[in-house]
């Protein structure tokens, strides 16, 4: 069924794309260990969902700054060299988190600072990677390439988060961070084997800060980019109660680290199933309409997750939300990359990364704050409903996005 399954042609035809995907698969596995370990460590030391949200929010300025600088540098310098440099820095930061995870040497402030620095370094690398994909494959292979990327991301999410729960219960925090550090060495080695990826256009006479400002001006003049960012920001801020997963695992489901790992892994399970069956997405004509509809499905799934206290139903809702997110991500990336010119590609991808990764951190604060004021369940349900309302408001504000066609 060629129209159903993901097209792996870009992997067969493009060596550098294979190297990038391989390195990313390994490093994302390690990163997902840290994704579970950091909030678990914060919750274990504070017993507060609000602190989990605050810790995530503290990472946001570093992440945004890193992504904006990464976007500007990615449009000015060889992206392969930037891949290797950022991988080395991220590996060192994960090693520092491992040293700080020792029960006798753990410092809460150091945890917050190191996590923020790691977010900044990850933010620096993210837009460079996203902007490189269109340069490694053909224009007619973009949907397939981004679908493959989703398979890689969600495979790593499932395996990494599930194993993180086992490691936290059986070995300890430091093991998650040490493994993460090792995976960045693999990413550095894989990307160093790629061919040079020089910048497009002449940016030598433009200061970095001015280049960043030009990127924001480009977005202000591009309504398609605005709609792509806002529809995702709406879903992540209101409809992603990630900061509440430790509280849900420990106080709603009365489980432990293994249940926490399942909560983090469940969206990835649904996302992976959908990602390997994305061949049909390339034939979708009304792309904007489908993005809006799957965001509504995301919000509805999260509302049910918060309202029903049965772990099997909760995991199922998270899986459905993950599947919806894959469709949204593939289509949003395709719509955005087709709407921008190459000389701005890294900078626009940087702003996109700031939205995609910054939104969940704002959502962590929002869900943690509401949960501390009312309850965990109310925070999740109200956030899912707010996500649905936000999607409707976006359609009213940018009706052209609803009508966007291939």
Backbone torsions as a table, in degrees:
resi	resn	phi	psi	omega
1	UNK	NA	80.7	-173.3
2	UNK	-63.3	-23.2	-179.1
3	UNK	-85.4	-6.4	-179.8
4	UNK	-99.2	-51.9	-172.9
5	UNK	-79.2	153.4	-179.3
6	UNK	-61.3	140.9	179.5
7	UNK	-82.8	116.6	-178.7
8	UNK	-94.9	14.0	179.2
9	UNK	-53.6	-44.3	179.2
10	UNK	-57.3	-32.3	177.6
11	UNK	-70.4	-37.0	-179.4
12	UNK	-72.2	-34.9	-168.3
13	UNK	-96.3	-18.0	-170.7
14	UNK	-129.3	107.5	-176.8
15	UNK	-60.0	-46.0	-176.6
16	UNK	-66.0	-33.4	176.2
17	UNK	-65.8	-39.0	176.3
18	UNK	-61.6	-43.0	179.7
19	UNK	-63.4	-44.1	-179.8
20	UNK	-62.8	-44.4	-178.6
21	UNK	-65.9	-41.1	180.0
22	UNK	-63.0	-48.6	178.7
23	UNK	-62.7	-38.6	-179.7
24	UNK	-67.2	-38.6	179.2
25	UNK	-59.1	-46.7	-178.0
26	UNK	-68.0	-45.7	-176.1
27	UNK	-69.0	-34.8	178.7
28	UNK	-69.5	-30.9	173.4
29	UNK	-58.5	-49.0	178.3
30	UNK	-64.8	-39.7	-179.1
31	UNK	-62.5	-34.6	179.1
32	UNK	-72.0	-24.1	170.0
33	UNK	-62.2	-43.9	179.9
34	UNK	-70.3	-34.1	178.3
35	UNK	-57.4	-36.3	178.2
36	UNK	-84.0	-39.2	-173.2
37	UNK	-66.1	-41.0	-175.6
38	UNK	-64.8	-54.6	178.7
39	UNK	-63.4	-33.1	177.1
40	UNK	-63.7	-42.4	179.1
41	UNK	-65.0	-41.3	178.9
42	UNK	-63.9	-46.1	-178.4
43	UNK	-66.9	-36.1	179.4
44	UNK	-65.0	-34.0	-177.5
45	UNK	-87.1	-23.6	-175.7
46	UNK	-115.7	-23.2	-174.7
47	UNK	54.7	40.5	-176.4
48	UNK	-141.1	122.9	174.1
49	UNK	-67.0	-31.2	178.1
50	UNK	-62.5	-40.5	178.4
51	UNK	-66.5	-34.6	175.2
52	UNK	-60.9	-42.8	177.3
53	UNK	-66.1	-40.9	178.8
54	UNK	-64.1	-43.5	179.0
55	UNK	-59.8	-39.4	177.4
56	UNK	-68.1	-40.0	-179.8
57	UNK	-65.9	-35.0	178.7
58	UNK	-58.9	-29.7	179.5
59	UNK	-74.0	-19.1	-171.3
60	UNK	-62.5	-48.2	179.8
61	UNK	-59.0	-41.1	178.8
62	UNK	-65.1	-40.2	-179.9
63	UNK	-63.9	-45.8	-179.4
64	UNK	-64.6	-45.7	179.5
65	UNK	-61.3	-44.1	-180.0
66	UNK	-62.5	-42.2	-178.5
67	UNK	-68.2	-38.9	179.2
68	UNK	-66.0	-42.6	177.3
69	UNK	-68.2	-38.0	177.1
70	UNK	-62.5	-40.6	177.7
71	UNK	-63.6	-42.6	179.5
72	UNK	-66.5	-43.7	179.5
73	UNK	-68.3	-34.9	179.8
74	UNK	-65.0	-26.4	176.5
75	UNK	-85.8	-4.5	-174.2
76	UNK	-117.4	-26.3	-172.2
77	UNK	-129.0	168.1	178.5
78	UNK	-60.5	119.6	-174.9
79	UNK	-69.6	-27.4	178.6
80	UNK	-63.0	-44.6	178.9
81	UNK	-62.8	-37.6	179.7
82	UNK	-67.9	-36.0	174.9
83	UNK	-56.6	-50.8	-175.4
84	UNK	-64.2	-46.0	-178.5
85	UNK	-59.7	-47.8	-178.1
86	UNK	-65.6	-33.7	178.9
87	UNK	-65.7	-41.1	178.7
88	UNK	-63.8	-44.7	179.9
89	UNK	-62.2	-44.2	-179.8
90	UNK	-64.1	-37.1	177.2
91	UNK	-63.6	-40.7	178.7
92	UNK	-65.6	-39.9	179.4
93	UNK	-67.1	-38.1	177.0
94	UNK	-65.4	-37.6	175.5
95	UNK	-62.2	-39.6	177.9
96	UNK	-65.5	-38.3	176.1
97	UNK	-63.0	-37.4	178.6
98	UNK	-64.4	-43.3	178.6
99	UNK	-63.5	-36.7	-178.8
100	UNK	-76.1	-13.7	-177.7
101	UNK	-81.8	-5.7	178.3
102	UNK	-62.5	134.5	-178.6
103	UNK	-57.8	-28.0	-177.6
104	UNK	-90.4	-13.6	-176.6
105	UNK	-125.2	12.7	-176.0
106	UNK	-74.9	130.9	177.1
107	UNK	-126.3	123.9	-174.9
108	UNK	-63.4	-42.3	179.4
109	UNK	-63.9	-41.0	178.1
110	UNK	-61.8	-38.4	177.1
111	UNK	-58.9	-46.7	-179.2
112	UNK	-63.8	-42.6	-177.8
113	UNK	-67.3	-46.3	-178.8
114	UNK	-64.9	-39.5	177.9
115	UNK	-63.6	-38.0	178.2
116	UNK	-66.8	-43.0	178.6
117	UNK	-63.0	-40.2	177.8
118	UNK	-64.5	-38.3	176.8
119	UNK	-62.7	-40.3	178.7
120	UNK	-64.5	-43.8	179.1
121	UNK	-66.5	-39.1	175.6
122	UNK	-65.0	-37.8	176.3
123	UNK	-63.1	-36.0	178.6
124	UNK	-63.0	-41.9	-175.4
125	UNK	-79.2	-30.1	-172.3
126	UNK	-57.7	-53.7	-177.5
127	UNK	-66.8	-28.3	177.6
128	UNK	-65.2	-43.1	179.0
129	UNK	-65.0	-46.3	-178.7
130	UNK	-62.3	-42.2	-178.4
131	UNK	-73.6	-18.8	-179.6
132	UNK	-78.7	-32.0	-175.8
133	UNK	-54.1	-47.1	179.3
134	UNK	-62.9	-20.3	179.7
135	UNK	-85.9	-14.1	-177.7
136	UNK	-98.2	-14.2	-178.4
137	UNK	-129.5	169.1	177.4
138	UNK	-75.2	158.5	-178.9
139	UNK	-60.2	-32.4	179.3
140	UNK	-81.9	1.1	179.8
141	UNK	-107.9	8.2	-174.8
142	UNK	-63.2	-46.7	179.7
143	UNK	-59.5	-43.7	179.3
144	UNK	-63.8	-42.4	-178.5
145	UNK	-64.5	-43.9	179.4
146	UNK	-71.3	-28.2	174.9
147	UNK	-68.4	-43.0	175.8
148	UNK	-60.4	-41.3	177.9
149	UNK	-59.4	-38.8	177.6
150	UNK	-67.9	-35.9	175.2
151	UNK	-60.5	-45.0	-179.2
152	UNK	-64.1	-48.5	-177.8
153	UNK	-59.0	-45.3	-173.6
154	UNK	-81.0	-28.1	171.2
155	UNK	-61.9	-46.6	178.9
156	UNK	-64.0	-36.2	179.3
157	UNK	-64.2	-46.5	-178.8
158	UNK	-62.8	-53.1	-175.4
159	UNK	-66.9	-45.5	-176.3
160	UNK	-64.5	-48.1	-177.0
161	UNK	-70.2	-37.0	178.4
162	UNK	-66.1	-44.6	179.0
163	UNK	-67.7	-31.8	177.7
164	UNK	-58.4	-43.2	178.5
165	UNK	-60.4	-40.0	178.5
166	UNK	-66.9	-44.7	-179.4
167	UNK	-63.7	-41.4	179.4
168	UNK	-62.3	-38.0	-177.8
169	UNK	-78.1	-36.0	-170.0
170	UNK	-102.9	-29.1	-173.9
171	UNK	-117.2	-56.1	179.5
172	UNK	139.1	170.2	-176.3
173	UNK	-59.8	-45.8	-172.4
174	UNK	-58.2	-32.7	-178.0
175	UNK	-61.5	-38.3	178.7
176	UNK	-61.5	-45.4	-177.6
177	UNK	-69.3	-39.7	-180.0
178	UNK	-64.2	-42.5	177.8
179	UNK	-63.3	-41.1	177.9
180	UNK	-57.8	-44.1	179.3
181	UNK	-59.6	-41.5	179.9
182	UNK	-65.7	-35.1	-178.4
183	UNK	-68.2	-28.2	178.0
184	UNK	-69.5	-27.2	174.5
185	UNK	-65.0	-38.4	176.8
186	UNK	-64.3	-42.8	179.2
187	UNK	-62.4	-42.7	178.9
188	UNK	-61.2	-41.9	-179.9
189	UNK	-65.8	-43.5	-178.1
190	UNK	-64.8	-45.8	-177.6
191	UNK	-71.3	-26.0	178.1
192	UNK	-67.7	-20.7	179.2
193	UNK	-83.8	-9.5	-179.8
194	UNK	-72.5	157.5	174.9
195	UNK	-69.8	155.7	177.0
196	UNK	-55.1	144.9	179.0
197	UNK	-124.0	79.4	-176.3
198	UNK	-68.8	158.8	179.8
199	UNK	-70.3	156.9	176.0
200	UNK	-96.8	133.7	178.8
201	UNK	85.4	175.1	-178.9
202	UNK	-106.4	109.5	179.9
203	UNK	-115.3	8.3	-172.8
204	UNK	-61.1	-33.4	-176.8
205	UNK	-93.1	5.5	-176.6
206	UNK	-105.8	124.8	179.1
207	UNK	-65.3	152.5	-176.1
208	UNK	-60.4	-46.3	-178.8
209	UNK	-63.2	-36.9	177.2
210	UNK	-67.6	-37.9	177.6
211	UNK	-61.9	-40.9	177.3
212	UNK	-63.0	-44.1	179.7
213	UNK	-62.4	-39.5	177.8
214	UNK	-62.0	-35.7	177.7
215	UNK	-63.5	-42.5	177.9
216	UNK	-66.4	-37.0	178.0
217	UNK	-64.4	-38.4	177.8
218	UNK	-60.4	-40.4	178.8
219	UNK	-67.0	-41.2	179.6
220	UNK	-60.6	-27.7	-178.7
221	UNK	-95.4	3.4	-176.1
222	UNK	-122.7	95.6	-177.2
223	UNK	-62.8	-28.0	177.8
224	UNK	-64.0	-45.5	178.6
225	UNK	-61.7	-41.4	179.5
226	UNK	-59.8	-45.6	-178.4
227	UNK	-66.2	-39.8	178.5
228	UNK	-59.7	-44.4	-178.7
229	UNK	-67.5	-45.9	-172.2
230	UNK	-70.5	-35.6	180.0
231	UNK	-65.9	-35.7	178.3
232	UNK	-75.4	-40.2	179.8
233	UNK	-60.8	-39.8	177.9
234	UNK	-58.7	-46.3	-178.1
235	UNK	-67.2	-40.7	-174.6
236	UNK	-75.7	-37.5	-177.5
237	UNK	-72.0	-45.2	-174.0
238	UNK	-96.5	-29.0	-169.9
239	UNK	-111.2	17.9	179.1
240	UNK	-128.5	90.4	-176.7
241	UNK	-84.4	47.1	-175.3
242	UNK	-59.9	-36.5	-178.9
243	UNK	-66.0	-17.9	-178.3
244	UNK	-92.4	-4.6	-178.6
245	UNK	-58.5	-44.0	176.9
246	UNK	-59.1	-42.2	179.3
247	UNK	-67.0	-40.3	178.4
248	UNK	-62.6	-44.5	-178.4
249	UNK	-63.8	-41.6	-171.8
250	UNK	-89.8	-32.9	-172.6
251	UNK	-113.3	-25.8	178.5
252	UNK	-91.9	-49.7	179.6
253	UNK	-92.2	-8.6	178.6
254	UNK	53.9	44.2	177.4
255	UNK	-108.4	-153.9	-178.1
256	UNK	-141.7	-153.7	-177.1
257	UNK	-58.8	-33.3	180.0
258	UNK	-66.6	-40.3	176.0
259	UNK	-65.6	-38.3	176.9
260	UNK	-60.0	-43.4	177.4
261	UNK	-60.5	-38.5	178.2
262	UNK	-64.9	-38.8	179.3
263	UNK	-63.3	-42.1	178.2
264	UNK	-70.0	-31.3	-176.6
265	UNK	-81.2	-27.9	-172.2
266	UNK	-56.8	-46.8	177.4
267	UNK	-59.2	-35.1	179.4
268	UNK	-66.8	-32.1	177.8
269	UNK	-63.1	-50.5	178.3
270	UNK	-63.0	-38.4	-179.8
271	UNK	-66.0	-40.0	-179.4
272	UNK	-66.3	-43.4	178.3
273	UNK	-58.4	-43.9	179.3
274	UNK	-69.8	-37.5	-175.9
275	UNK	-63.9	-36.0	179.7
276	UNK	-78.4	-6.7	179.5
277	UNK	-119.9	39.7	-176.1
278	UNK	-98.1	9.3	-179.4
279	UNK	-58.0	-31.5	-178.3
280	UNK	-71.1	-21.2	-175.4
281	UNK	-64.7	-32.4	179.6
282	UNK	-61.9	-19.9	-177.6
283	UNK	-100.2	3.5	178.0
284	UNK	-75.0	129.8	179.1
285	UNK	-93.7	-45.3	-177.4
286	UNK	-88.5	74.5	-172.1
287	UNK	-68.9	-43.7	-179.2
288	UNK	-60.7	-42.0	-179.3
289	UNK	-62.9	-41.4	-179.4
290	UNK	-67.5	-37.1	177.2
291	UNK	-59.0	-47.3	-179.0
292	UNK	-61.9	-43.3	-176.9
293	UNK	-65.6	-39.6	-179.1
294	UNK	-74.1	-26.3	173.8
295	UNK	-67.6	-38.9	174.6
296	UNK	-61.9	-41.8	177.4
297	UNK	-62.2	-40.2	176.0
298	UNK	-55.9	-51.8	-178.1
299	UNK	-61.1	-41.9	179.3
300	UNK	-63.8	-40.1	179.5
301	UNK	-63.2	-41.0	179.9
302	UNK	-67.8	-36.8	178.3
303	UNK	-62.7	-42.7	178.1
304	UNK	-66.4	-39.7	177.9
305	UNK	-56.0	-40.5	-179.9
306	UNK	-77.7	-26.5	-174.4
307	UNK	-86.6	-28.6	-175.1
308	UNK	-106.9	123.2	-175.4
309	UNK	-97.3	47.8	176.2
310	UNK	-118.8	121.3	-170.6
311	UNK	-60.9	-37.3	-179.7
312	UNK	-64.6	-42.1	178.2
313	UNK	-67.5	-40.9	178.8
314	UNK	-60.5	-45.5	178.5
315	UNK	-64.6	-37.1	177.3
316	UNK	-63.4	-42.0	177.9
317	UNK	-63.0	-42.0	178.3
318	UNK	-64.0	-36.8	178.1
319	UNK	-66.1	-42.3	177.4
320	UNK	-61.7	-42.5	177.9
321	UNK	-61.1	-41.1	178.6
322	UNK	-63.3	-39.4	177.5
323	UNK	-63.6	-42.6	178.2
324	UNK	-62.5	-38.1	-178.2
325	UNK	-65.3	-34.7	178.4
326	UNK	-62.4	-46.5	179.0
327	UNK	-59.4	-46.0	179.7
328	UNK	-61.6	-44.8	-176.3
329	UNK	-64.9	-46.5	-179.3
330	UNK	-61.3	-45.7	-178.0
331	UNK	-70.3	-40.3	178.8
332	UNK	-63.0	-43.1	178.4
333	UNK	-62.9	-42.7	-179.6
334	UNK	-65.3	-46.3	178.4
335	UNK	-59.0	-45.4	-177.0
336	UNK	-66.6	-48.8	-175.8
337	UNK	-65.9	-28.4	176.5
338	UNK	-78.9	-13.2	-176.0
339	UNK	-100.1	-1.9	-176.3
340	UNK	-123.7	161.1	177.6
341	UNK	-94.0	158.8	-171.2
342	UNK	-65.5	-32.5	-176.4
343	UNK	-66.2	-19.7	177.6
344	UNK	-106.0	4.6	-167.2
345	UNK	-60.4	-46.4	-178.9
346	UNK	-67.0	-40.9	-178.8
347	UNK	-67.3	-39.9	177.0
348	UNK	-67.6	-38.7	176.2
349	UNK	-64.2	-32.1	177.7
350	UNK	-65.2	-43.8	178.3
351	UNK	-65.2	-39.2	177.5
352	UNK	-62.1	-43.0	179.8
353	UNK	-64.4	-39.0	177.8
354	UNK	-60.1	-36.5	178.0
355	UNK	-72.3	-48.2	-174.4
356	UNK	-65.2	-39.7	-178.2
357	UNK	-97.2	-23.7	176.9
358	UNK	-78.6	-33.6	178.5
359	UNK	-56.1	-48.5	178.3
360	UNK	-59.7	-32.2	179.3
361	UNK	-71.7	-38.6	172.2
362	UNK	-64.4	-37.6	176.9
363	UNK	-64.6	-35.5	176.3
364	UNK	-59.7	-44.6	179.8
365	UNK	-66.8	-44.3	-179.0
366	UNK	-61.0	-49.2	-177.4
367	UNK	-69.4	-38.2	178.3
368	UNK	-65.7	-40.0	-179.4
369	UNK	-67.3	-45.7	179.7
370	UNK	-63.7	-40.2	179.5
371	UNK	-63.6	-36.7	180.0
372	UNK	-71.7	-27.9	-179.8
373	UNK	-86.4	-34.6	-176.2
374	UNK	-119.5	-85.3	178.1
375	UNK	-164.1	163.3	178.6
376	UNK	-61.2	-45.9	-177.5
377	UNK	-63.9	-43.7	179.9
378	UNK	-61.7	-40.5	-179.3
379	UNK	-60.7	-43.5	-177.7
380	UNK	-68.4	-47.2	-177.3
381	UNK	-65.2	-47.1	-178.7
382	UNK	-63.9	-35.9	178.0
383	UNK	-65.0	-41.6	177.9
384	UNK	-62.6	-41.4	178.6
385	UNK	-67.9	-38.1	177.7
386	UNK	-63.7	-34.2	176.9
387	UNK	-61.8	-42.0	178.9
388	UNK	-64.5	-44.1	178.4
389	UNK	-62.8	-41.0	179.6
390	UNK	-62.0	-38.3	177.9
391	UNK	-63.9	-40.1	178.4
392	UNK	-64.5	-41.8	179.2
393	UNK	-64.0	-37.9	178.8
394	UNK	-63.3	-41.2	178.5
395	UNK	-61.9	-38.2	177.8
396	UNK	-66.2	-36.7	-176.4
397	UNK	-80.9	-38.4	-179.1
398	UNK	-125.9	71.4	-178.4
399	UNK	-62.3	-24.1	179.6
400	UNK	-63.9	-31.4	178.5
401	UNK	-67.3	-39.5	176.4
402	UNK	-59.3	-34.5	-177.2
403	UNK	-91.2	1.8	-176.7
404	UNK	-60.0	132.5	-179.7
405	UNK	-127.0	158.7	-180.0
406	UNK	-67.4	NA	NA
